[in-house]
């Protein structure tokens, strides 16, 4: 018997499902918050962030052993880049599969949330771009990438699910942008004109800020952990190998 990483189609499916359910949690809890607390934006954000913390943590636990539970093109891109430097990480084919799966899954998550709450799928009109919002996205994404890869570098990936959930929950509040920190989630949230939506005109700037943040996170990782020897299957959490005869 020999062991292998999970087949690429299984990893792509896990990334698509995880991204779909993540955006369904974010958008669905945002819609519920609007309906339950229509006159209190602070309470809406608390309800939205709390659901996201728990939902993201559970999704990492479920899908991590299959795909690593990236659910985020910025994380996958960082994994690919560091792999070129360290002699591991995602290949270009794997990176393309992950990014496509994450993006399509995220769009599906908005459609699913809209359908569950009978609000209909429509393009968001919520403009979000300001200098402060873009700085918030840089900070949020840099911190997320540094967290994930520092856990892998120090062989503490078992802490990723609660740590990533906690970080995103905190970043909802300490960043002005409410911490999208994810290009796929940003694309998905275009398709819901609700509390969690983002207008198409705002999305490219958000994605650019997220990619800058990811690069900053990688730079900090290299400075702080110069002897990083992590394996690709340790990001976000270690993958369970397939067994084939």
Secondary structure, 3 states (H helix, E strand, C coil): CEEECCCHHHHHHHHHHHHHHHHHHHHHHHHHHHHHCCCCHHHHHHHHHHHHHHHHHHHHHHHHHHHCCCCCHHHHHHHHHHHHHHCCCCCHHHHHHHHHHHHHHHHHHHHHHHHHCCCCCCCCCCCCCCHHHHHHHHHHHHHHHHHHHHHHHCCCHHHHHHHHHHHHHHHHHHCCCCCCCCHHHHHHHCCCCCCCCCCHHHHHHHHHHHHHHHHHHHHHHHHHCCCCCCCHHHCCCCCCCEEEC
